Amino acid sequence: MKIKVVLIGKTDEKWLLEAIEKYSQRIPRYLPFEMLVLPDLKNSKSMSFDQQKIEEGKLILNNIYSSEKVFLLDENGKEFKSMEFATFLQKEMNAGIKILTFVIGGPYGFSSEVYEKFPQKISLSKMTFSHQMIRVIITEQIYRALSILKNEPYHHQ
């Protein structure tokens, strides 16, 4: 199985980039990993929040293939403890999923078209984080889950 993270726009802060890079380099020790960064919208300042979500949604939909199993990272999604997330990943691997994709929306969330196409959602916390911070959190949690599955000492219980 390959894990793919799809997100809108580049990461702005150097310290966030360093953290994302740290975990993104570790994940391929376990399985193939891709972080697909879709370009920021042009002229987004002249768009309403809903227009931005619609345009970002088009980008997302155009970059995900029917062979991918997709989960939106959304505050209303299913929450996992780290051990449960590892079990979730193991089940997806056992099911023969070729590409497991996690999608991080823009700052205003997802369009209704994206929600309709991909109804499965995961929440990383009841707290709200910036879409930039979520990039670090999901890569770290993927790495943590994979290290749990390999019974490595990264995760302390």
Summary of the structure (lengths in Angstrom):
residues: 157
radius of gyration: 15.4
end to end distance: 26.3
largest distance: 50.0
contacts: 460
relative contact order: 0.24
helix: 45%
strand: 23%
